[in-house]
Amino acid sequence: MRTSAPLRKLPALVLAAALAAGAACATHASAADAAQSDTSWQSWKANADVTNIASLQRGARDFVGYCLGCHSLQFERWSRLGHDLRIPEPLLVEDLIPPGEKPTGYIISPMIPADAEKWFGKAPPDLSLIARARGTNYLYRYLKTFYVDSDRATGANNLAFPQTAMPDIVSPLQGLQVPVYQTIQRRGPGGKMTQEEVFEHFKLIAPGRMTPQQYDQFVHDVVNFLDYVGDPERAMRRAMGIWVVLFLLAFTSVAWLLKREFWKDVK
Ligand code: HEC
């Protein structure tokens, strides 16, 4: 049977159309995802992983560089940090420990709490247990949602912690951002229409030293590090847990074989 040329090309045409539609859907979906991820900042995840030593080392370096000026980790010693994060002592002394401090000392900020209270209205809290108290996802959102607010004494505000006394010390890295709100009409009680401002996304008004991807990595590393500090034994406990379970499995099979041997002749 003879098929006309256009008909013979039909499958190819259908395939091309399907591919194009698929591609269009994909771009549409990714645009929607981007908008979605901005609007729902409450669902951003830290994806902390305390077994990632390289990330913990970067987090420790960044904590010392950007947070230690105000925040202490009063339950962690420098030597413990060096041991857990596999940082040799000479490097620890040279790069992380402030001059005059000993490796056996605790990680204490030089900021005097009484002064800090005078300057910020609130003393910066100790961050040893902050990841356990607030959760890593909160910390991630806190460090990503500082924005410019000229009504505040610090010039900054925060979506995760409105009216925070902490200045936006991350803006040199992240850049300065302002929130863009969307006005939404809602039918209130009694059928009255009310207007509501809902956060839509952040607009960067001055870029920082880092690209958004680099800044994400920075926040991820710092949060990861705070997660480790909140429970320094965790990685070791998990690694040991696997061996304990393996031992119990092996022991169970030995016990079962023994039992079979002992009961063999008992009828
Ligand atoms: C210039 C001083 C300063 C620096 C530097 C600083 N902070 Fe803060 N931070 C504060 C103050 C002040 C508060 C108290 C805010 C409040 O309770 O309103 C605070 C609070 C916090 C909190 C507690 C939020 C809560 O929900 O209670 C976290 C977490 C935090 N800072 C993390 C960091 C991290 C991580 C860094 C480094 C990247 C950092 N801070 C650097 C001053 C600082």
Residues whose N, C-alpha, C, O or C-beta is under 5 A from the ligand:
A	BS01	HEC	Y66 C67 G69 C70 F120 K122 A123 P124 P125 I130 F161 Q163 T164 A165 M166 P167 I169
